[in-house]
Amino acid sequence: MTQMLLSYCTNVHPAEDLDGVLDQLARYAGPVREAAGLDTLGVGLWLPAELAHRLDTSPADRDRLRAALAEHRLQVHTLNAFPYGGFHREVVKLAVYSPTWAERARLDYVLACARVLADLLPDGVDGSISTLPLAWRAPWTRADDDEATRAFATLSAELRDLARRTGRTVRVAIEPEPGCVLDTVEDVVAWLAPRTGPEYPADRRIDPEHVGVCLDTCHLAVSFADPAGAVRRITDAGLRVVKVQASAALEVADPSAPGARDAVGRFVEQRYLHQVRELTPSGDVLASDDLPVALGHEQRRPGLPGDGPWRVHFHVPLHHEPAAPLVATADVLRQAVAAVREAPHGAEAHLDVETYTWSVLPPDTLPGGTDELVAGIAAELRWAGEHLLAAPVGAARAAAATAATTAPATEGVDA
């Protein structure tokens, strides 16, 4: 079976301009490749909108980026176009969902990313771009939905034209996320699949060859979805999983147990939104938009009751096993990737390690600097190769470095 292409997402590193991205490649991605024992490393670049537009219009700047990638033996086959900009501001929260797919700026950003990616792709490799699930759920109107449909129809046409002009196929993958308009896999299938049918007006029809689904396995776990069933819903609807964002959520089996809420409360932080879902004894799923709310820390907003397990949208390093009573949902990740690999076009899906939360781990578990972060990301890639691809990443070259990389990384994220 053809192997899925593996990469790690650079949205873990703050950079808003080309110089910042080039510094990322030298400071982190190149050393990660060496620490993981790889001849070539895939990087899932995050290009903020201003930089994407600059690269789109400047061949010289694309050449600078291409040269840096070659220098550090890095390959780009996927981009993360979910955050528009400012992803490492002091407070991000709901701002990450703006602009929405009802706003022209979002379409223009993704098209710029697509043109840049097409120019950077290795020969014979298709590209993928992940994007947000339309918007946060409110405010969202029927008019917004119509505008988003037209935007994706325009996107489809532009991607088809890009393929004709360049010979490079780039696909955009909608990433369902708890709390958004498209909250679950069921939501994205229900929204996207009908719009790919011939009965839809041509100016609103979305091409399933160029628009599909990004399966973020942290989001999937938080929704308490069955991984194999979720993948089956996508493929049965005639859609493809274009990209898998390899990520694990936090889980606490019994939030009412002594010390359980204190343990998960250590992951409260102000930058990112950490949605929480509780599976009740009756099988219902209760929702809370952020971890402090779930814990009852905010006045006039009741917390979750804690009668069933919680899952928290906090990306845990893949190789890390949190201290009891917390666990990571690595099993959901394994099952999802196994299902994708068996699905139509599954081997063509891109596998991008997306642990963007290294900088907001509990204070006593933060990486101690660049070297520990590099070691941690390399350990995630080796874990992904062993557990998701059944092909150890850089095994021969990494053997001598294991003692120097794996142990510090594990100690650095002891939750």
C-alpha distance (Angstrom), angle and dihedral (degrees) to the residues before:
residue distance angle dihedral
M1 . . .
T2 3.81 . .
Q3 3.79 110.8 .
M4 3.81 120.5 -116.5
L5 3.80 112.3 -115.4
L6 3.81 111.0 -109.0
S7 3.80 126.9 -151.1
Y8 3.77 141.3 151.4
C9 3.79 122.9 -122.1
T10 3.80 116.7 -116.7
N11 3.81 94.4 -151.6
V12 3.81 84.5 97.1
H13 3.83 86.4 76.2
P14 3.83 123.5 66.2
A15 3.82 114.0 -122.2
E16 3.79 130.4 138.1
D17 3.83 101.6 174.8
L18 3.79 140.1 41.7
D19 3.80 94.9 -96.6
G20 3.79 88.9 53.4
V21 3.81 92.5 50.7
L22 3.80 91.9 47.8
D23 3.80 88.7 51.1
Q24 3.82 89.5 51.0
L25 3.77 90.8 55.4
A26 3.79 92.9 50.6
R27 3.79 98.4 38.8
Y28 3.82 99.9 40.2
A29 3.79 118.8 3.3
G30 3.79 97.5 49.5
P31 3.82 93.2 47.7
V32 3.84 90.2 44.8
R33 3.81 89.1 55.6
E34 3.79 90.5 52.0
A35 3.81 94.1 44.3
A36 3.81 90.8 49.8
G37 3.80 90.7 50.1
L38 3.79 95.3 -120.8
D39 3.77 129.3 149.8
T40 3.82 89.3 -153.6
L41 3.81 128.5 15.0
G42 3.77 126.7 -156.8
V43 3.79 115.1 -134.7
G44 3.79 122.0 -164.1
L45 3.78 97.3 -147.5
W46 3.77 121.9 -147.1
L47 3.79 107.7 -151.7
P48 3.83 113.5 -173.0
A49 3.79 112.4 -134.6
E50 3.80 96.7 -103.7
L51 3.79 91.1 52.1
A52 3.82 93.4 43.8
H53 3.80 90.3 55.3
R54 3.80 91.3 46.6
L55 3.80 92.6 51.2
D56 3.80 90.6 45.4
T57 3.80 91.6 58.5
S58 3.82 100.0 35.1
P59 3.82 119.2 67.8
A60 3.81 88.3 -178.8
D61 3.80 91.6 58.7
R62 3.81 91.1 46.8
D63 3.79 87.7 52.4
R64 3.81 90.2 52.9
L65 3.80 90.0 51.7
R66 3.80 92.6 44.8
A67 3.80 91.1 50.6
A68 3.81 92.0 50.7
L69 3.78 91.1 49.6
A70 3.79 90.7 51.1
E71 3.81 92.5 45.8
H72 3.80 92.0 56.3
R73 3.82 94.0 36.9
L74 3.78 94.5 -115.8
Q75 3.80 129.8 150.2
V76 3.80 129.6 -153.7
H77 3.79 119.0 -153.5
T78 3.82 99.8 140.9
L79 3.79 137.5 41.3
N80 3.78 131.4 -162.3
A81 3.82 107.6 -135.6
F82 3.81 96.6 166.9
P83 3.84 99.4 100.5
Y84 3.82 109.5 56.5
G85 3.79 93.8 -160.4
G86 3.79 144.6 -46.8
F87 3.80 93.8 53.4
H88 3.79 92.0 156.4
R89 3.78 98.6 45.6
E90 3.80 115.7 132.1
V91 3.82 89.4 -101.8
V92 3.82 121.9 23.1
K93 3.83 106.6 152.2
L94 3.85 111.4 131.3
A95 3.81 93.2 0.8
V96 3.80 89.0 80.9
Y97 3.82 89.1 74.4
S98 3.82 94.3 59.2
P99 2.94 132.3 132.0
T100 3.78 94.6 35.3
W101 3.79 128.1 -148.0
A102 3.81 87.2 -99.5
E103 3.83 88.3 68.0
R104 3.80 123.0 78.0
A105 3.81 91.7 -135.0
R106 3.81 90.7 69.6
L107 3.80 93.6 53.9
D108 3.80 92.0 45.5
Y109 3.81 90.7 50.9
V110 3.80 94.5 50.9
L111 3.81 92.2 45.9
A112 3.81 90.0 51.9
C113 3.81 89.2 50.6
A114 3.81 90.5 49.5
R115 3.81 93.5 52.7
V116 3.82 91.7 47.1
L117 3.80 92.3 47.8
A118 3.79 92.7 48.9
D119 3.80 88.5 56.9
L120 3.83 93.2 48.5
L121 3.81 99.8 44.0
P122 3.79 118.6 115.9
D123 3.80 114.4 -116.7
G124 3.78 113.7 -80.5
V125 3.82 94.9 13.4
D126 3.81 125.0 114.6
G127 3.79 120.0 -140.5
S128 3.79 133.0 -129.7
I129 3.80 133.9 -161.4
S130 3.80 123.9 -168.7
T131 3.80 119.8 -147.2
L132 3.79 139.8 179.2
P133 3.84 123.7 -82.3
L134 3.81 93.5 -104.0
A135 3.83 97.6 -80.5
W136 3.76 145.8 -43.4
R137 3.80 106.3 -59.3
A138 3.82 96.1 -103.7
P139 2.89 134.8 82.7
W140 3.80 93.3 23.2
T141 3.79 122.7 139.3
R142 3.79 137.7 -173.9
A143 3.80 87.5 -105.3
D144 3.80 89.9 54.1
D145 3.78 89.8 50.6
D146 3.79 91.8 51.5
E147 3.79 90.7 49.5
A148 3.80 91.4 49.9
T149 3.81 90.4 50.5
R150 3.79 90.8 53.2
A151 3.80 90.6 46.7
F152 3.80 92.1 55.1
A153 3.80 90.6 46.0
T154 3.81 88.7 53.7
L155 3.79 89.5 45.9
S156 3.82 90.4 53.0
A157 3.78 91.9 52.4
E158 3.80 92.7 47.0
L159 3.81 92.3 49.2
R160 3.81 91.0 50.3
D161 3.79 89.4 50.9
L162 3.82 90.9 47.4
A163 3.81 89.7 54.0
R164 3.81 91.6 49.9
R165 3.81 93.0 48.8
T166 3.79 99.5 42.3
G167 3.79 106.2 22.6
R168 3.83 86.9 -125.9
T169 3.81 121.6 119.1
V170 3.79 116.5 -146.3
R171 3.80 120.5 -176.7
V172 3.80 127.9 -164.4
A173 3.80 118.0 -142.5
I174 3.81 123.2 -156.0
E175 3.80 110.6 -140.7
P176 3.83 115.0 -150.2
E177 3.78 113.5 -144.7
P178 3.83 133.6 -178.2
G179 3.79 112.1 -94.4
C180 3.79 95.9 20.2
V181 3.80 130.5 110.0
L182 3.80 86.6 -97.9
D183 3.79 97.5 41.3
T184 3.82 100.9 164.9
V185 3.79 141.3 18.6
E186 3.80 87.9 -97.6
D187 3.81 89.1 56.8
V188 3.79 95.7 50.4
V189 3.81 91.9 46.6
A190 3.82 91.4 48.5
W191 3.82 90.8 49.6
L192 3.77 100.8 39.8
A193 3.82 105.9 34.9
P194 3.84 98.7 61.7
R195 3.79 90.5 48.9
T196 3.80 90.8 59.3
G197 3.81 93.5 59.6
P198 3.83 124.9 103.2
E199 3.80 90.5 -120.0
Y200 3.80 90.1 69.9
P201 3.83 116.0 93.6
A202 3.80 111.0 -95.8
D203 3.81 93.7 -118.8
R204 3.81 89.7 56.2
R205 3.80 101.2 36.6
I206 3.81 117.7 116.7
D207 3.80 119.8 -148.1
P208 3.84 111.3 -128.9
E209 3.80 89.3 -158.6
H210 3.81 89.0 67.1
V211 3.82 104.8 25.3
G212 3.78 122.9 53.2
V213 3.79 142.9 132.2
C214 3.79 134.3 -57.8
L215 3.79 109.9 -152.2
D216 3.79 109.5 -150.9
T217 3.79 101.9 -168.8
C218 3.82 94.0 -156.0
H219 3.81 89.3 57.0
L220 3.81 89.6 44.5
A221 3.80 91.3 53.2
V222 3.80 93.6 46.3
S223 3.81 89.6 55.8
F224 3.85 89.7 54.0
A225 3.81 89.0 -126.1
D226 3.78 124.5 162.2
P227 3.83 103.2 -111.5
A228 3.81 97.5 -146.6
G229 3.80 91.4 43.6
A230 3.80 91.3 50.6
V231 3.79 92.6 52.5
R232 3.80 90.2 46.4
R233 3.84 91.1 53.5
I234 3.79 89.9 53.7
T235 3.78 96.0 49.2
D236 3.81 95.3 39.4
A237 3.80 87.2 57.9
G238 3.80 90.8 57.0
L239 3.80 93.3 -105.8
R240 3.77 128.9 122.6
V241 3.77 133.5 -135.2
V242 3.79 98.7 -120.7
K243 3.79 97.2 178.5
V244 3.80 139.8 9.7
Q245 3.78 117.9 -151.9
A246 3.79 102.0 -151.4
S247 3.78 105.3 -140.5
A248 3.79 139.9 137.1
A249 3.80 129.6 -143.0
L250 3.79 130.1 -144.9
E251 3.80 116.6 -104.5
V252 3.79 131.2 -169.3
A253 3.79 112.2 -170.1
D254 3.82 96.7 -158.3
P255 3.81 114.2 22.1
S256 3.82 89.6 -177.8
A257 3.81 93.6 60.5
P258 3.82 117.3 108.2
G259 3.79 110.2 -84.5
A260 3.81 94.9 6.4
R261 3.80 96.8 110.8
D262 3.79 91.6 44.3
A263 3.81 89.6 52.5
V264 3.79 95.0 51.8
G265 3.81 90.3 38.5
R266 3.80 89.1 67.9
F267 3.82 86.8 73.6
V268 3.82 94.3 60.6
E269 3.81 108.6 118.0
Q270 3.80 135.5 155.6
R271 3.81 105.2 -124.5
Y272 3.80 106.9 67.3
L273 3.79 136.2 33.6
H274 3.82 113.1 -108.9
Q275 3.79 107.4 -166.4
V276 3.82 116.3 -160.4
R277 3.80 129.8 -153.7
E278 3.81 127.3 -168.6
L279 3.80 123.1 -157.2
T280 3.80 107.5 -145.0
P281 3.82 124.0 -147.2
S282 3.82 87.9 -106.5
G283 3.80 91.8 56.1
D284 3.79 98.1 -105.4
V285 3.79 120.0 133.4
L286 3.81 117.1 -132.2
A287 3.79 118.9 -157.2
S288 3.78 136.4 -143.5
D289 3.79 122.2 177.3
D290 3.80 97.6 -141.8
L291 3.77 139.2 13.1
P292 3.84 96.8 -112.0
V293 3.82 88.7 53.8
A294 3.82 92.1 49.5
L295 3.79 89.3 51.4
G296 3.82 91.8 51.1
H297 3.80 93.9 -115.6
E298 3.80 94.6 134.2
Q299 3.79 121.4 76.6
R300 3.81 118.9 -119.1
R301 3.83 90.8 14.8
P302 3.80 114.6 94.6
G303 3.78 118.9 -137.2
L304 3.77 126.0 -129.3
P305 3.82 113.7 -78.7
G306 3.81 96.2 -124.4
D307 3.80 95.8 -136.2
G308 3.79 91.8 132.5
P309 3.81 139.4 22.1
W310 3.78 121.7 -58.8
R311 3.77 128.2 -143.0
V312 3.79 118.7 -164.0
H313 3.79 128.9 -155.5
F314 3.78 95.2 -125.1
H315 3.80 114.6 124.2
V316 3.81 107.2 -129.0
P317 3.83 118.7 -159.7
L318 3.80 105.3 -94.2
H319 3.78 97.6 -124.0
H320 3.79 94.4 45.8
E321 3.80 126.3 102.8
P322 3.81 110.4 -161.1
A323 3.78 119.4 -137.0
A324 3.82 117.0 -97.1
P325 2.96 134.9 -56.2
L326 3.81 85.5 35.4
V327 3.79 125.5 69.1
A328 3.80 134.3 179.0
T329 3.81 122.7 -121.4
A330 3.81 94.7 -122.8
D331 3.82 90.2 137.2
V332 3.82 90.4 62.3
L333 3.79 88.6 52.1
R334 3.80 92.4 50.1
Q335 3.79 93.5 47.6
A336 3.80 93.2 46.8
V337 3.79 94.2 51.1
A338 3.81 91.5 45.9
A339 3.81 89.5 53.0
V340 3.80 92.8 47.2
R341 3.81 91.6 49.7
E342 3.83 89.2 56.8
A343 3.81 94.1 45.1
P344 3.81 126.0 94.2
H345 3.81 107.8 -78.4
G346 3.80 87.7 3.8
A347 3.79 94.6 134.9
E348 3.82 87.9 55.0
A349 3.81 92.2 57.7
H350 3.79 115.4 106.6
L351 3.80 119.8 -123.9
D352 3.81 112.0 -148.3
V353 3.82 121.1 -178.8
E354 3.82 103.0 -138.3
T355 3.78 111.0 -176.3
Y356 3.80 98.3 147.2
T357 3.81 92.7 159.5
W358 3.82 100.9 78.6
S359 3.82 90.4 108.7
V360 3.82 94.5 52.9
L361 3.80 100.7 46.4
P362 3.82 114.5 127.2
P363 3.83 109.0 -65.8
D364 3.79 96.2 -108.2
T365 3.83 92.4 50.4
L366 3.81 101.3 48.1
P367 3.80 116.9 122.8
G368 3.79 108.7 -95.7
G369 3.80 94.6 -127.9
T370 3.79 144.5 -49.9
D371 3.80 95.4 -43.5
E372 3.81 94.0 53.2
L373 3.81 92.0 46.4
V374 3.80 90.9 50.1
A375 3.81 90.0 48.6
G376 3.80 91.5 48.7
I377 3.81 95.0 50.8
A378 3.81 90.4 46.4
A379 3.82 89.1 51.5
E380 3.82 89.5 51.7
L381 3.80 90.8 52.7
R382 3.80 92.1 49.5
W383 3.81 89.6 48.6
A384 3.80 90.1 50.4
G385 3.78 92.0 50.7
E386 3.78 92.9 50.0
H387 3.80 100.2 40.1
L388 3.80 103.8 29.3
L389 3.79 106.7 28.9
A390 3.81 100.2 27.7
A391 3.79 85.5 -132.9
P392 3.81 115.6 103.5
V393 3.79 110.8 -126.7
G394 3.78 113.2 -120.5
A395 3.79 91.7 -20.0
A396 3.78 97.5 164.5
R397 3.78 97.8 45.3
A398 3.80 94.1 36.4
A399 3.80 96.3 54.6
A400 3.78 94.2 81.8
A401 3.80 91.8 45.9
T402 3.81 97.8 47.0
A403 3.79 95.9 96.5
A404 3.78 91.7 48.5
T405 3.80 96.7 47.3
T406 3.79 114.0 25.8
A407 3.80 99.5 49.6
P408 3.82 97.9 49.6
A409 3.79 91.1 45.6
T410 3.81 92.4 52.7
E411 3.77 92.6 47.2
G412 3.78 90.6 48.0
V413 3.80 93.3 61.7
D414 3.76 103.1 40.6
A415 3.78 103.0 147.4
